[in-house]
């Protein structure tokens, strides 16, 4: 069994190896992408490796919630860099999401929250991903396929660096027999789930507002918190339920409002009240 940082290495290096033929076919485009393209790959790969590290080195629920402050960072950066309007729907969404975060961490009780290395990884991953999303959206020449390849390449490098950090719970490199034993099930998982989802995310980053993209990702929190309670035995009570409901509502609010206004008046579109 491979756990800890080396499991993250496997989930990045293995897809990169499976995609080697695609790397070869797209080699000219990848080399000619310029520094903006390479920076986007470095940021995206590093962000999601930090997120994976947070899932390993802190509670899953805490890692999810710290990472999913991303809509705030993404929205603000998109406003500053891309000039996007922050609508009232977006403000409501971020407020509801923040309320969910405060509830699930029990901040209102006055209990201090001690941050460990995994918590800092979760927070850093959200900020770095926000920068990556804005970088990708601002690159008019890029496409989802090349950004996904850059993500796996630079993500593999970041993942290989993760086990070298002096973190409590880090493990020694597994031997070949251990790696070979997990390949039977991990190759299908990577091929069916990891690779297509990465291409979908990178395509979404090229066409959607960075803030909206981050908000849509927040619906993962419900599944993550519930599965953490079932399989990892992590605490799950009324605070977690309330926080999950608030954050899930935040993830759905803006798309539902957009659909409502479009249905109400397809020609006029929805009104934007923003800054």
C-alpha positions in Angstrom: 0.0 0.0 0.0 1.3 3.4 -0.9 0.2 6.3 1.3 1.4 9.9 2.1 3.3 12.0 -0.3 4.2 9.1 -2.6 0.6 8.4 -3.4 0.5 12.0 -4.8 3.6 11.3 -6.8 1.9 8.2 -8.4 -1.3 10.1 -9.2 0.8 12.7 -11.2 3.7 10.8 -12.7 1.5 7.9 -13.9 -0.9 10.1 -15.9 2.1 11.9 -17.4 3.6 8.6 -18.5 0.2 7.5 -20.0 0.0 10.7 -21.9 3.5 10.5 -23.3 2.2 9.9 -26.9 0.1 13.0 -26.6 3.1 15.0 -25.3 5.0 13.8 -28.3 2.3 14.8 -30.8 1.9 18.2 -29.1 5.6 18.9 -28.5 5.9 21.8 -30.9 2.9 23.6 -29.4 4.1 22.9 -25.9 7.6 24.3 -26.6 6.2 27.3 -28.4 3.7 28.2 -25.7 5.9 30.8 -24.2 6.5 31.8 -20.6 2.8 32.5 -19.9 1.9 29.0 -20.8 4.7 27.5 -18.8 3.8 29.7 -15.8 0.2 28.5 -16.0 1.4 24.9 -15.9 3.7 25.5 -13.0 1.0 27.3 -11.0 -1.8 24.9 -11.8 0.4 21.8 -11.1 1.8 23.3 -7.9 -1.7 24.4 -6.7 -3.3 21.0 -7.0 -0.3 19.2 -5.6 -0.5 21.4 -2.5 -4.2 20.6 -2.3 -3.5 16.9 -2.5 -0.8 17.4 0.2 -3.4 19.2 2.4 -5.7 16.1 2.0 -2.8 13.9 3.3 -1.4 16.1 6.1 -4.6 17.5 7.6 -8.2 16.5 8.1 -10.0 16.1 4.8 -12.8 18.5 5.7 -10.3 21.2 6.7 -8.3 20.7 3.6 -11.4 21.1 1.4 -12.6 24.2 3.2 -9.3 26.0 3.2 -8.8 25.2 -0.5 -12.3 26.3 -1.3 -11.7 29.9 -0.2 -10.5 29.9 -3.9 -13.7 31.7 -5.2 -12.7 34.8 -3.1 -9.1 34.9 -4.4 -10.2 34.1 -8.0 -13.0 36.7 -8.1 -10.7 39.4 -6.7 -7.8 38.6 -9.0 -10.2 38.4 -12.0 -11.4 41.8 -11.1 -7.9 43.3 -10.8 -6.3 41.5 -13.8 -9.1 40.8 -16.2 -11.4 43.6 -15.3 -14.4 41.3 -14.6 -17.4 42.7 -12.9 -18.2 41.4 -9.4 -22.0 40.9 -9.5 -24.2 40.9 -6.4 -24.8 37.2 -7.0 -21.1 36.6 -6.6 -20.9 38.6 -3.4 -23.8 36.6 -2.0 -22.1 33.3 -3.1 -18.9 34.2 -1.4 -20.6 35.4 1.8 -22.6 32.1 2.1 -19.5 30.0 1.4 -17.5 32.0 4.1 -20.4 31.4 6.5 -20.2 27.7 5.9 -16.4 27.8 6.5 -16.9 29.6 9.9 -19.7 27.2 11.0 -17.8 24.0 10.2 -14.6 25.3 12.0 -16.7 26.4 15.0 -15.0 29.8 14.9 -18.0 31.5 16.6 -17.3 29.5 19.8 -14.1 31.4 20.4 -12.0 28.3 20.1 -8.7 29.1 18.5 -7.9 27.2 15.3 -4.3 25.8 15.3 -3.0 25.5 11.8 -0.7 22.7 10.8 1.4 22.1 7.7 -1.5 20.6 5.9 -3.8 23.6 6.7 -1.2 26.0 5.3 -1.0 23.8 2.1 -4.7 24.0 1.7 -4.8 27.8 2.0 -1.8 28.2 -0.3 -3.3 25.9 -2.9 -6.4 28.0 -3.2 -4.4 31.2 -3.7 -2.0 29.6 -6.2 -4.9 28.1 -8.1 -6.6 31.5 -8.3 -3.5 32.9 -9.9 -3.2 29.9 -12.3 -6.9 30.3 -13.3 -6.5 34.0 -14.1 -3.2 33.3 -16.0 -5.0 30.6 -18.1 -8.0 32.8 -18.8 -5.8 35.7 -19.9 -3.9 33.6 -22.4 -5.9 33.9 -25.5 -3.6 31.5 -27.5 -3.8 28.6 -25.1 -6.1 25.6 -25.3 -7.4 23.1 -22.7 -5.4 20.2 -24.1 -2.0 21.9 -23.9 -2.8 23.4 -20.5 -3.7 19.9 -19.2 -0.4 18.5 -20.5 1.5 21.4 -18.9 -0.4 20.7 -15.6 0.6 17.1 -15.5 4.2 17.8 -16.5 4.8 20.5 -13.9 2.5 18.8 -11.4 4.7 15.7 -11.6 7.7 17.8 -10.7 5.9 19.4 -7.8 4.7 16.0 -6.6 8.2 14.6 -6.7 9.4 17.5 -4.5 6.6 17.0 -1.9 8.1 13.9 -0.2 11.4 15.7 0.3 9.8 18.2 2.6 10.4 17.6 6.4 6.8 16.9 7.2 5.6 14.7 10.0 4.0 11.6 8.5 6.1 11.6 5.4 7.2 8.2 4.3 10.2 6.6 2.6 10.0 5.9 -1.1 8.1 2.6 -1.7 10.0 -0.3 -3.4 9.1 -1.5 -6.9 7.2 -4.5 -5.7 4.8 -2.3 -3.7 4.3 0.0 -6.7 3.7 -2.9 -9.0 1.1 -4.2 -6.6 -1.1 -1.1 -6.9 -0.8 -0.6 -10.6 -3.5 -3.1 -11.3 -6.2 -0.8 -9.9 -4.6 2.6 -10.1 -4.0 2.6 -13.9 -7.8 2.3 -14.6 -8.6 4.9 -11.9 -6.1 7.3 -13.5 -7.2 6.6 -17.0 -10.9 6.8 -16.3 -11.1 9.5 -13.6 -7.9 11.6 -13.2 -7.0 12.3 -16.8 -10.4 13.2 -18.2 -11.2 15.3 -15.2 -8.0 17.2 -15.6 -8.7 17.9 -19.2 -12.2 19.1 -18.3 -10.9 21.4 -15.6 -8.3 23.0 -17.9 -10.8 23.4 -20.7 -13.2 25.1 -18.2 -10.4 27.4 -17.1 -10.1 28.7 -20.7 -13.7 29.6 -21.1 -15.2 30.4 -17.7 -14.6 33.2 -15.3 -12.0 32.2 -12.7 -14.4 33.0 -9.9 -17.3 31.0 -11.4 -15.1 28.1 -12.1 -14.0 28.0 -8.5 -17.6 28.2 -7.2 -18.7 25.3 -9.4 -15.8 23.2 -8.0 -17.1 23.8 -4.5 -19.8 21.2 -4.9 -17.1 18.7 -4.3 -17.1 19.6 -0.6 -20.3 17.7 0.2 -19.0 14.4 -1.2 -15.6 15.0 0.4 -16.9 15.6 3.9 -19.3 12.7 3.8 -16.7 10.2 2.4 -14.2 11.4 5.0 -16.6 10.6 7.8 -17.5 7.2 6.3 -14.0 5.9 5.4 -11.6 8.0 7.4 -13.6 8.2 10.6 -13.4 12.0 10.8 -15.9 13.9 13.0 -19.2 14.6 11.4 -22.0 16.4 13.3 -24.5 19.2 13.0 -21.7 21.8 12.4 -20.3 19.8 9.5 -23.8 19.3 8.1 -24.7 23.0 8.3 -21.4 24.0 6.8 -21.8 21.6 3.9 -25.3 22.8 3.2 -24.2 26.4 3.2 -21.2 25.8 0.9 -23.2 23.6 -1.4 -25.9 26.3 -1.6 -23.1 28.8 -2.4 -21.9 26.6 -5.2 -25.4 26.4 -6.8 -26.6 30.0 -6.2 -25.0 31.9 -9.0 -25.7 29.3 -11.8 -29.3 29.0 -10.7 -29.8 32.8 -10.5 -28.3 33.1 -14.0 -30.7 30.5 -15.3 -33.6 32.2 -13.6 -32.9 35.6 -15.1 -32.3 34.1 -18.5 -35.6 32.2 -18.3 -37.4 35.3 -17.0 -36.2 37.5 -19.8 -34.0 35.8 -22.5 -33.6 38.9 -24.5 -32.6 41.3 -21.8 -30.4 38.8 -19.9 -29.9 39.1 -16.1 -29.1 42.5 -14.5 -25.6 42.9 -13.1 -25.2 45.0 -10.0 -21.5 45.0 -9.4 -18.3 46.9 -8.9 
